[in-house]
Amino acid sequence: MDTGEMIASYEGGVRVQTEAEIESSKKYYESIKPLDQKYGRISSLYEKRGTFIWNIHSSAQILFPEIKPATLTRLMFLSTYLGYDGYLVDSKKNPITKNNLQHYLAIHPSDCRKFWKDIDASKLMYENDGKLYLDAKMFTKGKFPRDKIKDLAENEQYLTRIYIAGVRALYNTATVPSHTTLSYIFRILPYVNKEYNVCCFNPLETDKSKIELMSLGDFADVVGYDRAHISRLAKTLFEPIFEVNGTLKNAIRYVSTNGFNKDGLSMFINPFVYYAGTHWNEVEILGCF
């Protein structure tokens, strides 16, 4: 049995990072050392994929468990309006205010009040001087200085690009009742493999044959969905679609794969929603996007 280091507590127990995970983490950061300018110039490298904001998160721990599912979907949508100064701005770089939220979220006033109550309590978003700021430890936009990358490495934190056009298109085609189901695509983000964008239990692994794939049942357990209703989850989870360059795409696909540690069905997240790696074409082929 692997021994490890305690890296976080969560509802239901304490998660322990195994020696294998620690080694994967070290390899991950060793691989980017020769490219320590990578995060500083990635905007231009990936411009053809669209602009993005950064989400900072820990590995294999669900994203923002302190907020409700629908709140998470709305937060991720609003994060695409993040400006370089840390607060939300419109297309003309004017601050988005609390009074504007209902307009952007396109929800009922009562739902907007519930959203604000939940998000304000979490401090993931807060109001200051009439502007709406996102927690800079979780969201940022622009270049990453070298010392900040080093700090992330020391704290076992990782970066994923949240694509603005993809997330907005996904949100704008979703119904308000579906915001809860849509949240699972974001909640699972820390469990998505950095290179292959497949849901798994070792997201830093780069060798496909060693990736521990996640089943639909595993997915349900991780996001807190009752397995007794897993058929309902399967029906609704794979419905969300959005338009990419004039073509309708699925946000998540459940496809038959080979070349991983076991053959079978695997869940891939469309890299136009979010992606941390560099193997764009391979992800699109593997996930049938």
GUNUKE-649176 format. One record per residue (C-alpha): chain; x negated, y negated, z. Coordinates in steps of 0.5 Angstrom, whole numbers, plus 500, padded with zeros to 3 digits. Example, Ala and Ser with C-alpha at 12.3 -4.5 7.8 and 13.67 -1.06 7.14 Angstrom:
GUNUKE-649176
<node kette="A" c1="475" c2="509" c3="516"/>
<node kette="A" c1="473" c2="502" c3="514"/>
***
This chain:
GUNUKE-649176
<node kette="A" c1="500" c2="500" c3="500"/>
<node kette="A" c1="497" c2="493" c3="498"/>
<node kette="A" c1="496" c2="488" c3="504"/>
<node kette="A" c1="497" c2="481" c3="502"/>
<node kette="A" c1="498" c2="474" c3="505"/>
<node kette="A" c1="504" c2="471" c3="507"/>
<node kette="A" c1="506" c2="465" c3="502"/>
<node kette="A" c1="513" c2="463" c3="504"/>
<node kette="A" c1="519" c2="465" c3="508"/>
<node kette="A" c1="526" c2="465" c3="505"/>
<node kette="A" c1="533" c2="468" c3="507"/>
<node kette="A" c1="533" c2="475" c3="508"/>
<node kette="A" c1="525" c2="475" c3="510"/>
<node kette="A" c1="518" c2="473" c3="509"/>
<node kette="A" c1="515" c2="474" c3="502"/>
<node kette="A" c1="508" c2="477" c3="502"/>
<node kette="A" c1="503" c2="476" c3="496"/>
<node kette="A" c1="500" c2="482" c3="495"/>
<node kette="A" c1="492" c2="483" c3="493"/>
<node kette="A" c1="494" c2="484" c3="486"/>
<node kette="A" c1="498" c2="478" c3="486"/>
<node kette="A" c1="493" c2="474" c3="489"/>
<node kette="A" c1="488" c2="477" c3="484"/>
<node kette="A" c1="493" c2="475" c3="478"/>
<node kette="A" c1="493" c2="468" c3="481"/>
<node kette="A" c1="486" c2="467" c3="481"/>
<node kette="A" c1="485" c2="470" c3="474"/>
<node kette="A" c1="491" c2="465" c3="472"/>
<node kette="A" c1="487" c2="459" c3="474"/>
<node kette="A" c1="480" c2="462" c3="472"/>
<node kette="A" c1="483" c2="462" c3="465"/>
<node kette="A" c1="485" c2="455" c3="465"/>
<node kette="A" c1="478" c2="452" c3="468"/>
<node kette="A" c1="475" c2="452" c3="461"/>
<node kette="A" c1="481" c2="448" c3="459"/>
<node kette="A" c1="481" c2="443" c3="465"/>
<node kette="A" c1="484" c2="438" c3="460"/>
<node kette="A" c1="489" c2="442" c3="458"/>
<node kette="A" c1="495" c2="439" c3="462"/>
<node kette="A" c1="492" c2="432" c3="460"/>
<node kette="A" c1="493" c2="433" c3="453"/>
<node kette="A" c1="499" c2="438" c3="452"/>
<node kette="A" c1="504" c2="433" c3="450"/>
<node kette="A" c1="500" c2="432" c3="443"/>
<node kette="A" c1="499" c2="439" c3="442"/>
<node kette="A" c1="506" c2="441" c3="443"/>
<node kette="A" c1="509" c2="435" c3="440"/>
<node kette="A" c1="512" c2="439" c3="435"/>
<node kette="A" c1="516" c2="443" c3="440"/>
<node kette="A" c1="519" c2="437" c3="443"/>
<node kette="A" c1="518" c2="433" c3="449"/>
<node kette="A" c1="518" c2="435" c3="456"/>
<node kette="A" c1="518" c2="434" c3="463"/>
<node kette="A" c1="514" c2="438" c3="468"/>
<node kette="A" c1="517" c2="443" c3="473"/>
<node kette="A" c1="512" c2="445" c3="479"/>
<node kette="A" c1="514" c2="451" c3="483"/>
<node kette="A" c1="511" c2="457" c3="487"/>
<node kette="A" c1="511" c2="464" c3="483"/>
<node kette="A" c1="516" c2="469" c3="484"/>
<node kette="A" c1="521" c2="465" c3="489"/>
<node kette="A" c1="527" c2="463" c3="486"/>
<node kette="A" c1="528" c2="456" c3="484"/>
<node kette="A" c1="531" c2="451" c3="489"/>
<node kette="A" c1="535" c2="456" c3="494"/>
<node kette="A" c1="537" c2="450" c3="498"/>
<node kette="A" c1="542" c2="447" c3="493"/>
<node kette="A" c1="549" c2="450" c3="490"/>
<node kette="A" c1="548" c2="453" c3="483"/>
<node kette="A" c1="552" c2="448" c3="479"/>
<node kette="A" c1="548" c2="443" c3="483"/>
<node kette="A" c1="542" c2="446" c3="480"/>
<node kette="A" c1="544" c2="446" c3="473"/>
<node kette="A" c1="546" c2="439" c3="473"/>
<node kette="A" c1="539" c2="437" c3="477"/>
<node kette="A" c1="535" c2="440" c3="471"/>
<node kette="A" c1="539" c2="436" c3="466"/>
<node kette="A" c1="538" c2="430" c3="469"/>
<node kette="A" c1="531" c2="431" c3="470"/>
<node kette="A" c1="530" c2="431" c3="463"/>
<node kette="A" c1="531" c2="423" c3="464"/>
<node kette="A" c1="525" c2="423" c3="468"/>
<node kette="A" c1="521" c2="417" c3="466"/>
<node kette="A" c1="513" c2="416" c3="467"/>
<node kette="A" c1="515" c2="412" c3="474"/>
<node kette="A" c1="518" c2="418" c3="477"/>
<node kette="A" c1="526" c2="415" c3="476"/>
<node kette="A" c1="531" c2="417" c3="471"/>
<node kette="A" c1="532" c2="412" c3="465"/>
<node kette="A" c1="536" c2="412" c3="459"/>
<node kette="A" c1="534" c2="412" c3="452"/>
<node kette="A" c1="532" c2="404" c3="453"/>
<node kette="A" c1="528" c2="405" c3="459"/>
<node kette="A" c1="533" c2="402" c3="463"/>
<node kette="A" c1="534" c2="405" c3="470"/>
<node kette="A" c1="540" c2="410" c3="471"/>
<node kette="A" c1="544" c2="409" c3="477"/>
<node kette="A" c1="548" c2="413" c3="482"/>
<node kette="A" c1="554" c2="409" c3="479"/>
<node kette="A" c1="552" c2="412" c3="472"/>
<node kette="A" c1="551" c2="419" c3="474"/>
<node kette="A" c1="559" c2="421" c3="472"/>
<node kette="A" c1="558" c2="418" c3="465"/>
<node kette="A" c1="551" c2="423" c3="464"/>
<node kette="A" c1="554" c2="429" c3="468"/>
<node kette="A" c1="561" c2="429" c3="464"/>
<node kette="A" c1="564" c2="431" c3="470"/>
<node kette="A" c1="570" c2="429" c3="475"/>
<node kette="A" c1="569" c2="424" c3="480"/>
<node kette="A" c1="570" c2="429" c3="485"/>
<node kette="A" c1="565" c2="434" c3="482"/>
<node kette="A" c1="560" c2="428" c3="482"/>
<node kette="A" c1="561" c2="426" c3="489"/>
<node kette="A" c1="560" c2="434" c3="491"/>
<node kette="A" c1="554" c2="434" c3="487"/>
<node kette="A" c1="551" c2="427" c3="490"/>
<node kette="A" c1="552" c2="430" c3="497"/>
<node kette="A" c1="549" c2="436" c3="496"/>
<node kette="A" c1="543" c2="433" c3="492"/>
<node kette="A" c1="542" c2="428" c3="497"/>
<node kette="A" c1="542" c2="433" c3="503"/>
<node kette="A" c1="536" c2="437" c3="499"/>
<node kette="A" c1="532" c2="430" c3="498"/>
<node kette="A" c1="530" c2="433" c3="491"/>
<node kette="A" c1="533" c2="427" c3="488"/>
<node kette="A" c1="534" c2="420" c3="492"/>
<node kette="A" c1="536" c2="413" c3="491"/>
<node kette="A" c1="531" c2="407" c3="492"/>
<node kette="A" c1="532" c2="400" c3="490"/>
<node kette="A" c1="538" c2="402" c3="486"/>
<node kette="A" c1="534" c2="407" c3="482"/>
<node kette="A" c1="534" c2="415" c3="482"/>
<node kette="A" c1="528" c2="418" c3="484"/>
<node kette="A" c1="526" c2="426" c3="483"/>
<node kette="A" c1="522" c2="429" c3="488"/>
<node kette="A" c1="515" c2="428" c3="485"/>
<node kette="A" c1="512" c2="435" c3="488"/>
<node kette="A" c1="517" c2="438" c3="484"/>
<node kette="A" c1="518" c2="434" c3="477"/>
<node kette="A" c1="513" c2="430" c3="474"/>
<node kette="A" c1="512" c2="427" c3="467"/>
<node kette="A" c1="506" c2="425" c3="463"/>
<node kette="A" c1="499" c2="427" c3="464"/>
<node kette="A" c1="496" c2="431" c3="470"/>
<node kette="A" c1="489" c2="429" c3="473"/>
<node kette="A" c1="484" c2="434" c3="474"/>
<node kette="A" c1="484" c2="433" c3="481"/>
<node kette="A" c1="492" c2="434" c3="481"/>
<node kette="A" c1="491" c2="441" c3="478"/>
<node kette="A" c1="486" c2="443" c3="483"/>
<node kette="A" c1="491" c2="441" c3="488"/>
<node kette="A" c1="496" c2="446" c3="485"/>
<node kette="A" c1="491" c2="452" c3="484"/>
<node kette="A" c1="490" c2="451" c3="492"/>
<node kette="A" c1="497" c2="451" c3="494"/>
<node kette="A" c1="499" c2="457" c3="489"/>
<node kette="A" c1="503" c2="453" c3="485"/>
<node kette="A" c1="505" c2="453" c3="477"/>
<node kette="A" c1="507" c2="449" c3="472"/>
<node kette="A" c1="513" c2="450" c3="467"/>
<node kette="A" c1="515" c2="445" c3="461"/>
<node kette="A" c1="522" c2="444" c3="461"/>
<node kette="A" c1="524" c2="442" c3="454"/>
<node kette="A" c1="528" c2="435" c3="454"/>
<node kette="A" c1="532" c2="437" c3="447"/>
<node kette="A" c1="533" c2="444" c3="449"/>
<node kette="A" c1="536" c2="443" c3="456"/>
<node kette="A" c1="540" c2="437" c3="454"/>
<node kette="A" c1="543" c2="441" c3="448"/>
<node kette="A" c1="545" c2="447" c3="453"/>
<node kette="A" c1="548" c2="443" c3="458"/>
<node kette="A" c1="552" c2="439" c3="453"/>
<node kette="A" c1="555" c2="445" c3="450"/>
<node kette="A" c1="557" c2="448" c3="456"/>
<node kette="A" c1="563" c2="448" c3="460"/>
<node kette="A" c1="564" c2="445" c3="467"/>
<node kette="A" c1="566" c2="452" c3="470"/>
<node kette="A" c1="560" c2="455" c3="467"/>
<node kette="A" c1="555" c2="450" c3="470"/>
<node kette="A" c1="555" c2="456" c3="476"/>
<node kette="A" c1="553" c2="461" c3="471"/>
<node kette="A" c1="548" c2="457" c3="467"/>
<node kette="A" c1="544" c2="456" c3="474"/>
<node kette="A" c1="542" c2="463" c3="474"/>
<node kette="A" c1="537" c2="461" c3="468"/>
<node kette="A" c1="534" c2="456" c3="472"/>
<node kette="A" c1="534" c2="459" c3="478"/>
<node kette="A" c1="530" c2="465" c3="475"/>
<node kette="A" c1="525" c2="461" c3="473"/>
<node kette="A" c1="519" c2="462" c3="478"/>
<node kette="A" c1="520" c2="470" c3="476"/>
<node kette="A" c1="519" c2="468" c3="468"/>
<node kette="A" c1="512" c2="471" c3="465"/>
<node kette="A" c1="508" c2="465" c3="464"/>
<node kette="A" c1="506" c2="467" c3="457"/>
<node kette="A" c1="512" c2="472" c3="455"/>
<node kette="A" c1="518" c2="468" c3="458"/>
<node kette="A" c1="521" c2="475" c3="460"/>
<node kette="A" c1="524" c2="476" c3="467"/>
<node kette="A" c1="519" c2="480" c3="471"/>
<node kette="A" c1="516" c2="481" c3="478"/>
<node kette="A" c1="509" c2="479" c3="476"/>
<node kette="A" c1="510" c2="473" c3="472"/>
<node kette="A" c1="502" c2="471" c3="472"/>
<node kette="A" c1="500" c2="478" c3="469"/>
<node kette="A" c1="498" c2="477" c3="461"/>
<node kette="A" c1="497" c2="484" c3="460"/>
<node kette="A" c1="504" c2="486" c3="457"/>
<node kette="A" c1="503" c2="494" c3="459"/>
<node kette="A" c1="502" c2="491" c3="466"/>
<node kette="A" c1="508" c2="487" c3="466"/>
<node kette="A" c1="514" c2="489" c3="471"/>
<node kette="A" c1="520" c2="488" c3="468"/>
<node kette="A" c1="526" c2="486" c3="471"/>
<node kette="A" c1="533" c2="490" c3="470"/>
<node kette="A" c1="540" c2="486" c3="470"/>
<node kette="A" c1="541" c2="489" c3="477"/>
<node kette="A" c1="534" c2="486" c3="479"/>
<node kette="A" c1="536" c2="480" c3="476"/>
<node kette="A" c1="543" c2="480" c3="480"/>
<node kette="A" c1="539" c2="481" c3="486"/>
<node kette="A" c1="534" c2="476" c3="486"/>
<node kette="A" c1="539" c2="470" c3="484"/>
<node kette="A" c1="544" c2="473" c3="489"/>
<node kette="A" c1="549" c2="475" c3="485"/>
<node kette="A" c1="554" c2="481" c3="487"/>
<node kette="A" c1="552" c2="487" c3="483"/>
<node kette="A" c1="559" c2="489" c3="484"/>
<node kette="A" c1="561" c2="484" c3="479"/>
<node kette="A" c1="555" c2="485" c3="474"/>
<node kette="A" c1="559" c2="487" c3="468"/>
<node kette="A" c1="562" c2="480" c3="469"/>
<node kette="A" c1="555" c2="477" c3="470"/>
<node kette="A" c1="553" c2="481" c3="463"/>
<node kette="A" c1="559" c2="478" c3="460"/>
<node kette="A" c1="557" c2="470" c3="462"/>
<node kette="A" c1="550" c2="470" c3="462"/>
<node kette="A" c1="548" c2="471" c3="455"/>
<node kette="A" c1="554" c2="467" c3="452"/>
<node kette="A" c1="550" c2="460" c3="453"/>
<node kette="A" c1="548" c2="457" c3="446"/>
<node kette="A" c1="545" c2="451" c3="444"/>
<node kette="A" c1="543" c2="448" c3="437"/>
<node kette="A" c1="535" c2="448" c3="435"/>
<node kette="A" c1="533" c2="444" c3="429"/>
<node kette="A" c1="540" c2="445" c3="426"/>
<node kette="A" c1="541" c2="453" c3="428"/>
<node kette="A" c1="545" c2="456" c3="434"/>
<node kette="A" c1="540" c2="460" c3="439"/>
<node kette="A" c1="542" c2="464" c3="445"/>
<node kette="A" c1="539" c2="461" c3="452"/>
<node kette="A" c1="537" c2="468" c3="454"/>
<node kette="A" c1="537" c2="475" c3="450"/>
<node kette="A" c1="537" c2="482" c3="453"/>
<node kette="A" c1="533" c2="486" c3="448"/>
<node kette="A" c1="530" c2="492" c3="447"/>
<node kette="A" c1="523" c2="492" c3="447"/>
<node kette="A" c1="516" c2="496" c3="447"/>
<node kette="A" c1="509" c2="495" c3="449"/>
<node kette="A" c1="511" c2="493" c3="456"/>
<node kette="A" c1="510" c2="498" c3="462"/>
<node kette="A" c1="516" c2="501" c3="460"/>
<node kette="A" c1="521" c2="501" c3="454"/>
<node kette="A" c1="528" c2="499" c3="455"/>
<node kette="A" c1="532" c2="492" c3="455"/>
<node kette="A" c1="528" c2="486" c3="457"/>
<node kette="A" c1="531" c2="479" c3="459"/>
<node kette="A" c1="527" c2="473" c3="455"/>
<node kette="A" c1="529" c2="466" c3="456"/>
<node kette="A" c1="529" c2="462" c3="450"/>
<node kette="A" c1="522" c2="458" c3="450"/>
<node kette="A" c1="526" c2="452" c3="447"/>
<node kette="A" c1="529" c2="451" c3="454"/>
<node kette="A" c1="523" c2="452" c3="458"/>
<node kette="A" c1="516" c2="455" c3="457"/>
<node kette="A" c1="509" c2="455" c3="461"/>
<node kette="A" c1="505" c2="459" c3="456"/>
<node kette="A" c1="502" c2="458" c3="449"/>
<node kette="A" c1="505" c2="464" c3="445"/>
<node kette="A" c1="511" c2="461" c3="442"/>
<node kette="A" c1="511" c2="465" c3="436"/>
<node kette="A" c1="511" c2="472" c3="439"/>
<node kette="A" c1="516" c2="470" c3="445"/>
<node kette="A" c1="521" c2="468" c3="439"/>
<node kette="A" c1="520" c2="475" c3="436"/>
<node kette="A" c1="520" c2="479" c3="442"/>
<node kette="A" c1="526" c2="475" c3="444"/>
<node kette="A" c1="529" c2="475" c3="438"/>
<node kette="A" c1="530" c2="468" c3="438"/>
***
